[in-house]
Amino acid sequence: MAFKPNYRHQRAERNRSKEQKREEKLRKREERKAGLREGEPVDGAVVTTGDATNTDDEADTDTGGPVAADDATTKSG
């Protein structure tokens, strides 16, 4: 004879499984953070050091937006 389903037990098992996965993700995330703090790349992550500002003045001039009316006349003529 089959057992009567115990929904509370099944739900508790699902919740236990979810909590275990959550803890594993948190542990991996903390290990990765600790590795990045030490300066070692983890899982192929690229670690950059130093100033990340753009020093090239011309790189910021082209925004890719629409051309103003006075710019259009100078470019076409």
VOKOL-599016 format. One line per field, with one value per residue: x, y, z of N, C-alpha, C, O, CB in turn; residue number from 1. Coordinates in steps of 0.001 Angstrom, whole numbers, always signed. Each point is the difference from the previous one (the first is absolute). Glycine has a CB too. Layout:
<recs>
nxx <- c(X|...) $
nyy <- c(Y|...) $
nzz <- c(Z|...) $
caxx <- c(X|...) $
cayy <- c(Y|...) $
cazz <- c(Z|...) $
cxx <- c(X|...) $
cyy <- c(Y|...) $
czz <- c(Z|...) $
oxx <- c(X|...) $
oyy <- c(Y|...) $
ozz <- c(Z|...) $
cbxx <- c(X|...) $
cbyy <- c(Y|...) $
cbzz <- c(Z|...) $
i <- c(NUM|...) $
</recs>
This chain:
<recs>
nxx <- c(+835|+1466|+1137|-2853|+1854|+1619|-1442|+2024|+2057|-146|+638|+2595|+1249|-372|+1471|+2555|+412|-16|+2262|+2009|-137|+608|+2715|+1126|-347|+1556|+2549|+375|-171|+2388|+1964|-368|+720|+2709|+960|-438|+1767|+2475|-266|-1668|-1510|-2227|-295|+2763|+168|+1595|+1444|-325|+2394|-878|-1924|-2542|+896|-442|+3373|-2071|-620|-1160|-1637|-2108|-331|-2056|-2782|-107|-1657|-1261|+2566|-791|-1660|+3143|+673|-1597|+1808|+2802|-770|-950|+2612) $
nyy <- c(-1176|+2244|+876|+1371|+1820|+389|+2874|+92|-1754|+1799|+2639|-1174|-722|+2936|+1263|-1859|+966|+3056|-266|-1425|+2339|+2213|-1313|-150|+3086|+776|-1690|+1357|+2922|-496|-1199|+2604|+1990|-1445|+270|+3108|+499|-1405|+1959|-2949|+906|-1513|-1577|+1164|+2591|+1734|+385|+3057|+529|+2975|+2024|-1948|+3353|-642|+881|+275|+3470|-2150|-1801|+2491|+742|-2463|+777|-1869|+3088|+492|+1102|+2490|+783|+363|-3118|+380|+2461|-1504|-2663|+1537|+2116) $
nzz <- c(+0|-2006|+2819|+73|-2287|+2856|-1812|+2470|-1612|-2594|+1555|+1373|-2846|-1086|+2456|-312|-2954|+691|+2138|-1996|-2131|+2172|+870|-2965|-519|+2601|-728|-2818|+1168|+2019|-2218|-1759|+2346|+569|-3025|-76|+2633|-1454|-2777|-752|-2908|+1933|-3001|-2145|+2366|-2277|+3093|-1662|+2086|-467|+159|-1120|-988|-3028|+282|-2715|+442|-2117|+2286|+182|-3367|-386|+2085|-2832|-61|-2539|-1499|+2157|-2576|+325|-852|-2758|-918|+569|-1700|-2688|-391) $
caxx <- c(-835|+768|-111|-730|+987|+227|+336|+889|+1347|+479|+306|+1199|+1132|+241|+577|+1367|+787|+169|+920|+1327|+470|+247|+1242|+1099|+219|+576|+1377|+789|+99|+959|+1333|+392|+299|+1269|+1034|+149|+655|+1421|+581|+99|-1220|-716|-922|+213|-350|+1091|+206|+756|+474|+369|-1051|-737|-570|+391|+939|-68|-1009|-845|-885|-1291|-635|-1039|-1003|-860|-1329|-351|+895|-641|-194|+1210|+982|-394|+355|+1442|+465|-445|+405) $
cayy <- c(+1176|+1231|+894|+1244|+1075|+884|+1251|+796|-567|+341|+1431|+190|-454|+1023|+1171|-362|+12|+1407|+626|-540|+655|+1400|+42|-314|+1193|+1020|-400|+224|+1443|+533|-458|+787|+1350|-53|-158|+1268|+936|-341|+325|-1163|-202|-1227|-427|+745|+1405|+923|+932|+1163|+846|+1340|+928|-473|+1132|+113|+1104|+430|+1048|-172|-1152|+430|+991|-592|-621|-824|+584|+747|+1104|+1304|+660|+699|-1017|-578|+921|+46|-1268|-203|+1078) $
cazz <- c(+0|-106|+1143|-161|-173|+1136|-658|+855|-127|-1332|-7|+815|-819|-1022|+672|+381|-1231|-394|+948|-263|-1226|+342|+777|-918|-817|+862|+289|-1215|-214|+975|-403|-1168|+487|+717|-1023|-719|+908|+44|-1292|-877|-776|+312|-1054|-1223|+160|-280|+1103|-430|+1082|-436|-368|-1161|-718|-1396|-177|-1387|-92|-1170|+160|+520|-855|-830|+852|-819|+2|-1207|-341|+117|-1287|-421|-365|-1275|-1079|-157|-538|-1376|-890) $
cxx <- c(+888|-231|-794|+1031|+70|+499|+919|+1435|+607|+390|+1263|+1246|+335|+659|+1436|+931|+278|+1010|+1433|+601|+365|+1321|+1214|+328|+684|+1461|+901|+210|+1028|+1423|+499|+371|+1351|+1154|+243|+683|+1497|+690|+142|-1299|-610|-983|+133|-361|+1230|+79|+857|+416|+337|-1220|-675|-619|+567|+917|-20|-1137|-958|-999|-1391|-736|-1124|-984|-931|-1422|-280|+928|-774|-35|+1270|+1115|-300|+406|+1498|+529|-367|+594|+1403) $
cyy <- c(+1251|+869|+1243|+1134|+910|+1342|+873|-493|+368|+1473|+299|-428|+1020|+1229|-260|+65|+1436|+697|-462|+650|+1455|+154|-255|+1204|+1091|-307|+244|+1482|+612|-427|+822|+1424|+32|-127|+1284|+1040|-246|+260|-1186|-157|-1357|-274|+857|+1464|+867|+1005|+1137|+799|+1358|+813|-453|+1152|+65|+1209|+534|+1001|-229|-1148|+418|+957|-585|-735|-897|+524|+742|+1199|+1304|+676|+696|-991|-593|+895|+28|-1289|-157|+1044|+220) $
czz <- c(+0|+1224|-374|-127|+1229|-554|+842|-106|-1358|-82|+805|-773|-1081|+618|+428|-1215|-455|+898|-245|-1253|+281|+758|-888|-877|+811|+296|-1210|-254|+952|-328|-1180|+410|+695|-987|-754|+872|+47|-1331|-927|-781|+310|-1124|-1256|+94|-246|+1132|-522|+1208|-573|-381|-1287|-787|-1402|-151|-1423|-147|-1160|+157|+457|-932|-834|+883|-790|-76|-1292|-190|+91|-1367|-474|-357|-1366|-1145|-192|-617|-1466|-962|-54) $
oxx <- c(+1005|-1059|+14|+955|-1020|+1199|+851|+940|+1170|+1022|+818|+1042|+1173|+952|+848|+1120|+1124|+859|+940|+1179|+1017|+782|+1040|+1171|+929|+846|+1109|+1091|+793|+935|+1171|+984|+795|+1050|+1143|+775|+791|+1229|+573|-1083|+712|-726|-1011|-64|+1116|-980|+1110|-723|+251|-1137|+674|-882|+1096|-394|+574|-1161|-1176|-983|-973|-1142|-983|+314|-749|-875|+807|+532|-1119|+766|+319|+840|+923|+395|+459|+998|+752|+5|+459) $
oyy <- c(+56|-40|+455|+32|+395|+187|+700|+794|+377|+352|+827|+649|+281|+546|+886|+504|+331|+735|+790|+356|+495|+912|+636|+323|+648|+894|+514|+423|+853|+780|+376|+553|+915|+612|+329|+816|+936|-19|+143|+77|-996|+906|+332|+677|-362|+671|-222|+73|+125|-390|-274|-235|-494|+1118|+1057|-351|+347|-55|-687|+352|+700|-1059|-776|-670|-41|+558|+100|-369|-70|+314|-341|-490|+137|+35|-613|-223|+887) $
ozz <- c(+708|+627|-1144|+776|+566|-204|-548|-45|-77|-588|-402|+91|-245|-557|-99|+82|-377|-486|+92|-10|-486|-268|+167|-203|-483|-22|+146|-381|-401|+179|-51|-490|-220|+195|-318|-498|+125|-75|-1080|+580|+127|-408|-619|-1026|+373|+324|-482|+994|-1199|+267|-993|-825|-264|+334|-261|+210|+108|-739|-313|+293|-244|+544|+593|-548|-928|+960|-504|-890|-1187|-843|-740|-1058|-1134|-721|-757|-1210|-719) $
cbxx <- c(-2847|+919|+2169|-2973|+612|-666|-3025|-2841|-1818|-2479|-3262|-2397|-1820|-2930|-3126|-2020|-2131|-3216|-2791|-1845|-2458|-3265|-2298|-1856|-2941|-3100|-1956|-1983|-3197|-2723|-1690|-2490|-3244|-2190|-1766|-2823|-2882|-1742|+606|+2691|+187|+979|-556|-343|-2928|+704|-1300|-508|+637|+3317|+562|+420|-1396|-1770|+851|+2102|+2800|+2841|+2959|+2066|+3127|+1271|+882|+2291|-689|-2922|+2503|+8|-2725|-1483|-585|-2294|-2481|-861|-955|-2124|-2471) $
cbyy <- c(-1315|-65|-1310|-922|-473|-2156|-817|-352|-2287|-2147|-327|-1014|-2663|-1379|-238|-1985|-2546|-690|-645|-2541|-2027|-510|-1412|-2743|-1222|-476|-2240|-2546|-794|-810|-2703|-1955|-462|-1658|-2706|-1337|-799|-1697|+1662|-1204|+2475|-534|-1139|-2755|-241|-962|-1615|-7|-2107|-494|+2143|-1888|+1739|-2207|-2034|-1859|+1232|+967|-716|-658|+513|+845|+2729|-1246|+231|-1289|-1588|+580|+378|+1632|-168|-652|+1246|+1506|-377|-775|+100) $
cbzz <- c(+509|-3129|+2038|+559|-3037|+1783|-624|+1616|+1607|-376|+159|+1998|+684|-755|+888|+1758|-278|-362|+1594|+1098|-901|+350|+1857|+201|-893|+1027|+1477|-572|-358|+1561|+867|-960|+484|+1792|+103|-840|+1229|+1799|+2203|+1013|-1938|+2906|+2382|-152|+1281|-2823|+2241|-3170|+2489|-1056|+2125|+2042|+2411|-1111|+2048|-1015|+907|-631|+850|+1974|+177|-2484|+922|+1144|+3399|-703|-1009|+3288|+1752|+2306|+3155|+2167|+1614|+2681|+3023|+2111|+1127) $
i <- c(1|2|3|4|5|6|7|8|9|10|11|12|13|14|15|16|17|18|19|20|21|22|23|24|25|26|27|28|29|30|31|32|33|34|35|36|37|38|39|40|41|42|43|44|45|46|47|48|49|50|51|52|53|54|55|56|57|58|59|60|61|62|63|64|65|66|67|68|69|70|71|72|73|74|75|76|77) $
</recs>
